[in-house]
Amino acid sequence: MNCEVELFSDVETLIREERPRHPVYCIYPHIYRDAAIEFLTGFPGRVLYAVKSNPDPRVLGLLSDAGVRHFDCASLAEIELVDTVVPNAKKYFMTPVRIRGDAATAQKKHDVRHFVVDHLSGLSQLLTEIEPDRSVIFARMAVHHESAFEDLSTRFGALPEQVPELLEAIRDSGAEAALAFNVGSSVTDPEAYRHGVSVTRSILEQLSFRLRLIDVGGGYPKSYPGFIVPTLDEYFSAVAESVATLPLADNAEVLGEPGRALSAPGMSAVVEVLLRKDNRLYINDGMFGIFWLLRIDGPDAFPVRAYRSGEPILSETMEFQINGPTCDSTDTLPGLVQLPDDIGPGDHLEFGNIGAYSIGGRTDYNGYYSDRIVLITSPDANPPTVP
């Protein structure tokens, strides 16, 4: 895959040289490296990057260069992408719903050994496509915590009382049985993981054998304006301390599936102000583009920096409502944004922490779409962050 990309030393240079009329998405390699190293050194187990959070091949390559070698994939297309960008990585097909034949292709062509099911019917279907004696099959358990902004167990996961039977059936099939859960998205309290592990303990105590692998899922958050969360170290401690109490095999290992924690901080979006109406701004990207995450998740704003002709605008600030460019009445960002009070058409904004659930979900609604991605090369350049 051709991953060539334009290079700029910093965003100021990009704006000064080009005054871009269409959105430009900026990758900061050193930020991605630092995010990966923080998680790899802090998480008490195996780190699986959730590809769906940002599938851009350049991002995958940067995370791999920083040491991420395991990838949580939700489709055969994501598995194929990882195989192309990071040929020697280990892929995990971690969704209980798959296109017919995809599990067989994943195992035969891409050497995928790890799969997940959440119902006996799903197990029987999976077993028609894979070789169980060289597979690990996770039983996904439904568990949720009130501190998560999105309940990921409404569509997936067996009820806790159903999981022992499912695990026994997996073991009887000849596959290695393992257990997975996901306490939610944007989890704002590390106690959520202790809760998930406590439910896991009640299940393990009913089994006639011990498990080697426990997957505690994703949900590790990042801070946004007005949405401040605990440090990652607090989440790592909650996982390590609680999993240590489980009755597991001697060679047990815990897995985590970070998406946002790895993908969010290293990308920004540079957009142009098209129109100002009092305290309402209209920009060239919006809720059908890079900001679609704001429809569904916890934060309602991103950290932002304003530029005029490539120089930061340092005037007094006021609150603005930000609107996208489409004709749809819902194309309005939900939160108010603090910006220079003299901001106007032709000025540019850089939104930071934009890398998670943005690139992969943007649409071309009304013909507004940008696929321009550049690399910011200076190690001293940084995207806007939460103060």
N, C-alpha and C positions, 0 to 999 in steps of 0.2 A: 504494500500500500504506500502511495506517495504521501508523505507527511511533511512536505516542504511548506514553509511558512515564512511570511515577511518578518523582518526584524526591525525593531526600533529600540533605541536606548531607553526611552521613557515615553509616557503618554504626552507630556508637553511637546516633545519633538514630533510625534505623530500628528497632533492637532496643528502645530505651527506650520508643518510642511504641507499638510493636505487639507485642513479644514473639512474632514470627511462628512459627506452629505447623508451617508447611510451608516447604520450601527456598525461598530467595530468591537469585536470581543478580544480582550487582551489576556494572554497567558503569562503569568509570572513564574518562570521555572523554579527560582529559588524558594518561592513560597510553597509550591507543591512539594519540593524536596523536604522542606522543614516540617510540613504537615505529615508527610509519610513517616519521617524519622520519629516524630513525636509519638505517633500511634504504634509503630513497630517496637519502639523501646519501652513503651508504657503499658500496652495491653498484655495481659498475662496469658497469652496463648497465640494461636494461629490467626493471622489477619487476612480476611477475604475482602477485597475491594468490591463494593456493589456497583457493577458496571452501569446499571441503569441511571445512577445519579449524574454521571457525565461520561458518555461513551466516546468522546472525541479521541481519536487515535493518538494525538499529541499528548493528551493528558494521561492516557494509559501508558504511553512510553515513558513519560517523566516519572510516574509513580513506580513503574518497574525499575527504572534506573536508580531510584532511591531505595529499592529493596523489596517492594511489594511483588510477591511471586504467586499469590493465590487470588482467584477472581470469582466472585459470586455472580453467576449469569442467570438471567431470567428467560432466555430464549436461545434457540440454536444460532440465530443471527449474532447474538452477543458472543457466543462461544467461538464462532468463526472469526469474528473481529479480533478477539483476544489472541487466537491462534496466529492470525496474520501479523499483529503488532508485537506480540510477546510470545514467540514460538515455543519456548520451553516452560511457559507458565502452567500452573495447574488450574483447570477449570472445574467449577462446581455447578451443576444444573439444579439450582435451588428454588424451583417452583413446582407446586403439585399439579399444575395444569400445563399440558404440553400439546403441541400439534402432533397428530398421529405420525409415528415414524421418526420423530426428532430425537427421542432418547436413543434409539438404535443407531442413528447417524452419529450422535454425540459420542457414543462409546466406541463404535467401530472406526470412525474416521478421526476423532479428536481425543481419543483415550480418556474420556470422562468416566470417572468411577463413582462420583458422589451425586446422589439424587435425593429427592424428597417427596413424600406422599402424606396425605392427611386423612385417608379413608381406605378401608379395605378394598373398595372397588378400584381406587387409584393404584393400589399395590398390584392387584391382579393385572391391570392394563400394563403397568410398567414392566412386569415380569415377562410379558410376551415379547419385549423388545431388547432386554439387556441380559447379560450373563450374570446371574446373582452371585456366583462364587468369586467374581472379581469386582464386586460392587459394594458400596456403603450406601444404605438407604436410611435417611433420616425420617422419623415420624415427627411431623410438625404439630405442636400442641398449641391450642388457642389460649392465650393469656394476655391480659391487658392491664395497664396501670393508669390511674387517673391523671398522672403527670404528663402523659403523652398527648400531643395535640391531634394525633390521628390514630384511630384504633385499627390495627392491621390484622385483627383476629375476627373481624366481622365476615370476611369472605374466605379466609383460609385458617386451617387448624382444627384438629380433632379436640373435642372436649377432654379435659384431663382424665375423666373416668373411662374414656375410650382408648387412651393411649397405651396402657399396658397390653391390651389384646393386640393392638396394631404392632407394637414392638415384638411381641412373641411371634406374630405371623411373619414379620420381616426376618427374624432369626430362623424360623422354620423353613423359609424359602431358600436358605443357603447364603443369603447376603449378610453382611455385618450390619447389625441394628445400631442406630444412633438416634439421638433426640435433639430437636430444634424448637426454638420458640422465638417470638419477636414481640416485645412489650409495647411497641408503638413507634411512631415517628416523632422526631423532635421531643425527646423525653427530657423533661426539665428537672427531674429529681433522680439521682443515682439509686435511690431506694427501690425504684422500679425493677432493677435487675436483681436485687435481693428477693423481691416478691416473686419474680419468675423462677428463680432458683428454689425458693421454698416450695412452690407448687411442683417443681421437678423432683424434689426430694421425696414427696409423698408417692410419686409414681415409681421411682427407682426402688423404693422399699417393697413394692409389690412384685418385682421381677425375680425370676429364678436364675438370672445371670447379671453380670455387671457390664455396663457400657464403657466404651473407651472414649467416645466423642460426644461432647455437648456443645451445641451451637446456640449462643445467647443472642444472636441476631444483631440488628443495627439499632438506629434511634439516637446515636450519639450526636448531640446538637452543636450548633455554633451560635454565638451571640450576634444579634442584630440590634439596630436602634430600638430602644424600648422593649427589648427581648433579651435580657441578660441571663445567662445560664451558668451553672457551676463549671469548674475547670474539668478537663478530661481526666486528670489524675483522680478526681473523686469518683468518676465512673469506673476507672480501672480498679480502684481499691474495692469498690462494691462488688465487682465481678470476681476478683481474686479471692476476697475473704469469704464470700458466700459459696462459690464453687468448691473451695477447699473443704467444706463440710459435707459434701455429697459422697455417698457410697459408690465410688467408681472403680474401674479397673486400675491396676497399679500403674499402667502406662497411659493413663487418661490425659486428654488434652481438651482445652476449651477453645472454641472458635468464635470469632466476632465478625460482623459484616458491616463495617463502616462505609457509608456513602458520603453524606454531607460533610462529615468531619475531615475527609481527605479531599473532596472535590470542591468544596465551597470557597476556601480562602484564596486560591491561586488564580482566579479569573475575575476580570472586571468587564463592564460594558460601557463603551464610550458612545454617547448619543448626542444629537443636536436638538436644541430648542427650536421649534418651528413657529410657535405663536404664543403670545402672552395675552391673557384677558384678566386684568387685575391680579388676583392671587392664583389664577389657574394657568398652568403651563401645558403646552402640547409638545410632545417629543416624537422622534421618529421610531420609537419602539414602544411596546406596551404589553397588555395582558394576554394578547394572542401571540406574543413573541417571547422575548427573554424573561419577562416578568410573570409568566403564567403560574409559577409556584405560589404567588401571593393569593391566588384563588382558593387554595386548599390548605395551606400550612399555617403554622403558628405566627411567624413574623409578618408585619405588614409594611415594612420598609427596609431599604438597604442603606448602608453608609454611602455617602456621596461627596463629591468634590466638584466645584464649578470652575470652568476655564473660559477665558476670553483671549482669542488669538494665541492660544498655547500657554498663557500665563494664569496662575490661580487668581480667582477673584476674591478679594479680601475685604469687601465692604460689609456694612451691617447686614444682618439677616432677618428673614421673616418666614412664616410658614406658607408653603405652596401646596396646592393640589396638583398632582401630576396625571396627565392624560396621555394615552397612546394615540396613534395617528389614524386608526380605523374609524369607520362610520358607526361602529357598534356602541350602544349606550353603556355597555358594561366595561368599556376599555378605559377604566380609571383605576389607578393604583390606590389601594385601600387606605394607606396612612398618609398623613401630612408630612412634608419634607422641609427641613430648615435649609434655606438657600439665600444667597445674596439678594438684597432687596431691589437691586438694579438689574437682575438677570433678564435677558431678553433674547429674541430671535437671533440665531447665529452663534450664540454661546454654546458651549459644550458641557455636558455633565459626565462624570465617571462614577458609576455605581460599583462598589466593591462587594466582595463576598458573594458573587453572583454565580459561582461555578456549579452549584448543586441544583439539579432539576430545572435546568434552563435550556441549555443547548439541545438536549434530547427531546424537549417538548414543544419547541417553538413551531409556529405554523406559518403558512403564507397567506393567511386570511386577508382579503382585500388587496392582495399583491404585495403586501409589506413583508419582506423577508431579507435577511442578510446572512450570508455564510462566510463572512470575512473574519478570519482569526489571525492575529499577529502575536509575536513573541516580544515581550519586554525584557531586554537583555541585561540592563544594569542591575547589579546586586544591591544597589542603593535605592532603586525605585520600588515603591510599595503602593498597592492599591489602597483606596479609602478603607478604614477600619473603624470599628466601634471604639469610641474614646475610653 
